[in-house]
Every structure is written in structure tokens, then in C-alpha cells.
Amino acid sequence: MAHLIQQFKDALSSIEPGDDKANAPEAHHLVRQALGTDAKLAGYGVDPVLIGSYKRSVSIKRVKDVDVFIRLPDLPSDVTSKDILDRFFKVLHAEFGVDANGRRRTVRQDRSLKIAFPEYDLDVDAVPARPHWDGTTWEIPQKGQEDKWVQTNPEALTSLSSEMNATHGGYYVPTVKLLRQTRRALLRSGAKPGGFFIEVATYQAFKSGLVSGNDHAEYYVSALEEVTKIISNYVVYGIGVTDPTLWGKTISIRATEDELETARVRFADAAASARSALNEEDAGKSALAFQSLLGKNGDDDTVFKMPPGFNEDGTKRATAISAGARTVPAGTRTFG
């Protein structure tokens, strides 16, 4: 079996966010600072916190958007979602204005404000949130509604991810990153379902107890097989993917039937290919398969490299002397 331990470590390094790791918290700080200086929002107890894949350490190169959860613990009940989004836009637009091309850097969306940071080549999504009646979770604006709110609990997923990672000796987070990269390689750019769906499916696969391994290769293949089953169950039988942060809820998935069917087929093929690659004795053939599954990173570099001694097509490199050869080719240098 080819486990290619060093190649998997190098692959994880290849998909690790680079400068984005410093830029994302800086962009968050600037948004937090802008909102905190507004007297009305300060009266609502404005308290922004990073959430999303970046916060959970499962983002992959490149980080193009950062989610900031704007907690408003003292928001009056008569303030509508439209009111608070209007206020956010007023404050953020006043702070960030327009870019070098005269375009507004702050754009209002259905449930958030998107602020462009061209100097970092990323956007911040600022999502306002008010306390839910249960006192432990939150509510964010409902898309397409002026005064509707929907329950959410994003900070809980951060905690659950950390706990799962500890339970599996540090293999959970890297495996999520590899699965997210696989999704990117298998589906066209911008296609759904997105990385969050794959992340939650991976969490549920680990929670089921069916994912195991002794190294990155084994965990990757095991998780890919179980996530493929979850995708198939959703697409074929309509079995929802449970939201691990809200009891009795499932996550919403934005994807067309064609997109979902494409994901089902391609993940099924990928799982079979990954298992064959893991069982393959030839390291070159195995690496070639993993290379296809993981594709290229956000910098357009190949994620999975060939092990030493192999060509890019997976074949062994020719050598002048093979192990155990009886004769050694004569050299051309003369001495006299």
C-alpha cells in the first residue's frame, strides 16, 4: 500500500492560506473598528467575531472572503432586519467609501454587507445577529424578508471542530481541508454545493464513527468514502445533512439538481479512485491518482507532488546504474 506520507504533508502545505492568514484578521479588525465607533451600534452592544472556515482553520488557498459575525446582544426587539442592515450600510459605506475605480466598496446583500478590500484581494461579509429566545443561539436576517430572522449558531461549529480534531489526534482538520480541495478539483469554479456542505458532511462522517486511519492517506480515503455516501443519500433519497449546531435542524444547500447529481457522480468516482490509489503498491501510480483528485491550489500549483525517483507521468525515472547491476558503464574521463 502506498501511503505517501511526505507527499500528503506537502499537499497540506500547498493548500494552506499564505498571506491571507495575516490579511483576514486585519480586514476583520478594520470592520470591527468601523462598527464600534458608531454610537447607535455601540448602544446595541456591537461585538464582532470571526466565523467561517478561516476561523475553524479549514480554509484553503486562496481565502477570498471572510465571515464576520456581528453580535448585537442589546438590539431592541422593534428593530427590524432591514433597519439594522440599513444602519450597517450607512456606517460601513461612510468608512470605506469607493475604490480606485470609483466603485462602492460596501455592497448590501440579502442578509449581510460585503466590504471589498482590494489591497488584500478579499472581501468581508459582515452579518448582523441578535439573540435567539433560547438565550444560547443567535438569529440573522432571513434572505428576501424585511423583518424575518433565522436561527443560527456558527460559534458552536468552531468548538465542535476543535473537539473533533482533538478526538482524532489532529487528523480531522487536515482531512476537512483535503476534502474541500477535492471538491474544488472535481467541480467547476463557482459550482455548488460549496465547501461548507462538504465540511459539515465530513463532520457528520467523523461523528458516525466510520472514519478512521493511522495517517493522512488513510483518513482522507476513509472520509471521502463516507462523505460520498452522505452526498448520495441526500441526492438520491433526500436525506438531509444534520446541522451539528442546532438540534433537529439540517443545513440548507444551494445547488441545482444537475449540480447535485454531478457532485454525486464525481465524488463516487473519486472515492473509488482514492481507495485504489491507497491499495496500489506502485508509488508512482498511487501519486498520480491522488494528484488528479486534489488538482491545483489557488495559485494554480499542483497540490500533490510525485515522490522522489518518479516522473510526472508516474513512471520510474531511468538510472544509469540499477541496484544489483553486475557491470558499471565506463566513464569518459582519462588519467595519465
N, C-alpha and C positions, 0 to 999 in steps of 0.2 A: 504493500500500500504506500502511495506517495503522499506524505503529509506536508511536505514543502514548508517547514516551519518558518524558515527565514523569509521565504517569499511572501507568506501571509503577513508577517510583521512589516515587511517593506510595503506591502499593499495598503495596510492600515495607515502607514506614514504618508503614503501618496494621496490618500483621500482626506487627511487631516487638514482642517482650515488653516491657512497661513496667516497673512496679515489680518484677515478677518477676525481672528481671535482677539486682537487688540482694538480693531475698529468698532466691532459690535458693541462692547461695553461703553466706548466713548460716545457713540451715537445715542445710546440709551441715556447716558448722563446728560447730554445736551437737551434731550426731550424732557427728561425729568426736571431739569433746571428751569426750562421754559414754563412748564405747567405749574411748578411750585411757586413761581413768583406772582401768579395771578391770585388776587385776594379772594375772589369768589370760590375758586377751586381749592384754595388753602382752607377756606371755611368748610369745605366738604371733606377735609382730611386727606387730600390727594396724596397717594402713596404708590408710586410706580414700582414695578418689579419685573425683571426679565423672566420670560417664559419661553416655551417653544423648544425646538430641537437644539438650539445653541445652548440654552440653559441646562438641558438634560445631557449635554455632551455627546449627542448622537448626530450632530450636523456633519455634513461632508462638504468638501471643497466643491464649488465655492458657496459661501454664505451670501445670498443675495437679499435676504430680508430678515429682519429681527423683530420678534414679537415682544411688545411691552404691555403688560397688564396694569392698567391704571386703576388701582383700588380707590374707591370713594366711600369709605365707611360711614360718613355722616351725610350722605346725599339725601335730601328730603324726598319723601315719597311722591310729592306732587311734581317733581322734576322729571319730565319725560325723556325718553332716549333721544328724541330729536333735539330737545333743549340742550342736553349735555354734549351731543355731537356738534351742535352749532357753537357752543362755547369753546370746545376743543379747537375747532377750526379757527375761530377768531383769535385765540391765543397763539396757536402754532403758526398761523399764516403771518401774524404780526411779527413773530420772532424770526422765521426763516425766509419769508418773502419769496423772491424768484431766483432762478438760477442764472447762469451767464447768458442763456438764450432767451431770457425773459419769461420762462415758464414757471408757474407756481410750483414751489417745492412741496407744498401741503395739498393733498388731494383727499376730498371726503369720499368715503366708501360707505357701504350699507351699514356696517357695524363698527367701523374704525376710521382712523385718519392715517393716511400713508404719507410719510415725510421722506423726501429724497435727500440723500447725502452723496452728491456726485463726487465729492473728494474721496469718499470711501468706496464708491461704486456699490452702494447697498441702500436699501430702504428700511425704514422703521414703521411697523404697524402698531399704532397706539390704540388700544382697545379699552374703553371705559367700562368699569364694573361697579355694581352696587351689591350690598349684602343680600343673600337669599334669606327667606324667612326662617330657614333651619338654623341660621347663625354660624354655620361652618363652611358653606359654599357660597358661590357668587352668581350674579346674573349679568349678562352682557346683552346689548341691543339685538333684537331679532331682525334678521335681514328682511327688508321690504316692509317693515312696520314702523310707524312713528312713535308708538308707545307700547311696544311689546318687548319683553325681556325673556331670555332663555338661560336656564341654569347651566353652570359650568364649574369646573374645579381643576384648573390647569396646574396649580402648585402641587396638588396631590400626586400627579403623574411624575413630577420631578423626584419626589420622595420614594415613590414605588420603584422607579427606575434604579435609584441608588441602592435600594434594598435588594432588588433582583440581581444587580451586578455583584453585590457582596455575597449573596447566596451562591452564585456560580463562580466564585473565585476570580472575578474581574473579567469574565468572558461575555457577559450579557451585552454591555455597551458596545464593545468592538463588533459583536455579531450583528447588532442592530445597524451599525454603520455599514457593514458589508452587505446586508440585505437592502438597505436604502441605495447603495451604489449599484447593486444588481438591478433594482427597479429602474434606475436611471439608464443602465446599459440596455435593458430589454425593451423599454418603451420609448417612443419618440419624445423629443423635448416638449415639455408642457402637457404631456398626456396624463390622464387620470387612470386609476386612482393615484393619489400623491404619496409622498413619503410618510405622512402621518398615519395613513391607513396601514402601510407596511410596518411601521413602528408598533402600533397597537396590536396588530396581528402577531407580531413577533413576541410581544409581551404575553399575550394570551397563550401562545405556543409554549413559551417557557413556563408559564403558570400551570399548564396542564401536566407538567412533569415528564413530557415526552421528548424534550430536548436535552441532550447530554453530550459529553465529549471530554477528551483529555487535552485537546489543543484547538487552535483556531480553525483548522481544517474540519475537524470532526464536529465542532459546534456549528460551523457555517452550514455544512451539508445537512446535519440533523434539523437545524432551524428552518432551512429552506424547504425541506420536505414537509414539515409541519405547517409552515405558513402557506404552502401551496394547497394543502388540504383545506385550510380556513378560507382561502380565496375561492376554491372550488365549491365549498359548501355555501358560500354567500351567493355566488353567481348562479349555480345550478338549483339550489334548494331555498335560496332566500334567507338563510340562517345568518342573522346579524352578528356583527363583531361587538362583543360586550365592551362597554366603556368601563375600564377598571376604576375610575374615579367617582362614578355615580351609580348607586345601587339600582338595578333594574333597567338601566339605560343601555342603548347601543350607540355607536358612533355613526354620524351621518357621513355618507360617501358621495362625493360629487363626481360622477362618471356616467357616461352613456352606456347603453347595453353593449355596443360594439367595443368600447374601451374595456369594459369589464371582461368580455369574452376574450379579447386579445390578451389581457393580463393573465387570465386563467390558463390559456393555452401556452403562453410563453413561460410562465412560471412552472408549469408542469414539465415542459421540455427541459427547463433549466435544472429542476430538481433531479431529473433522471441523469442529465449530463454531469451534474456535480457528484452524484453517487458513483457513477462510472469513473470519474476522474480520481476520486478518493481511493477506489479499489484498484486503479491502474498501477502496475508495477513500474512502468516506464515513466520516469520523472518528467521527461520532455513532453510526452503525450498528455500527461496529467496537467502540467503547467499550461499547455496550450488551451486546454478546456477551461481551466479557471480564468485564464486571460480573456477568453471570449465572454465568460459570464460576468466579469467585472468591468470590461470595457475601458473607457478613458475617464480621467478625472476632469474637474472643472477647468484645468489648464490645458486640456487636450493631450495629456500624457497617459501612456498605457499604465494601468494600475498594477497589473500582475506581471512581474518580470520573469524571464526564463532563469532557471538555476544555472550556475557555472557549468561550462562544458557543453552547453546546448545552443544550437542556432535558433533564430527567431521562429522557424517553422517547426520547432520541437525535435528536430533530429540532432543526433550527437555530432559534435564537431570532430572533423578528421584530425588525427595527430600523426606526427612523423614516426613516433615510436609507440606501439601499443604495449600494454602490460603483458609481460611474458614472452615478448618477441626474442627470437634467438639471434637475430642479426641487427646491427646498428648501421644505418646508412653512413657511408663515408663522407667526411667533410671535404670542403674545397680548399681549406687553408693549408699551406705548406710551410715547413720549418727547415732551415738549413743553415 
